[in-house]
Amino acid sequence: MRLFRRKRPEDEPVDLDARSPETGLKYKDIALMGQMVQQGADLTQPRHALYYLYFGEKDAAEAGATEGRAAGYSCEVREPLPEYPGQWSLVCERDDALLDIEGVKRADDLFQGIADRLQGDFDGWEAAV
């Protein structure tokens, strides 16, 4: 049995998709929230937010849109771009998103769950400051 764990070297990159053990948020979400606060955002106030998902089949994107709408989001399935043939994007949004820790965790769990169930990718979110 080891008594001490080897520390991670300071220059080792952090996996931004990994979750913080303290908050349960992905590190990329924590970084984005920090940038918003630095720009003066009050994350307890509702704001417009967009969430981006990508799927290899249009039917999967449509199914994801149905789930997003059921959760209170406006969702649009977009045709593949010429540089990404065969990749449908799903953009979901709402004007009253709360981006505090619980709100971000709830949205992340929703969209990551949709992507996982439908073999897609949840790329992240952006929001108005």
Disulfide bonds with the S-S distance in Angstrom:
none
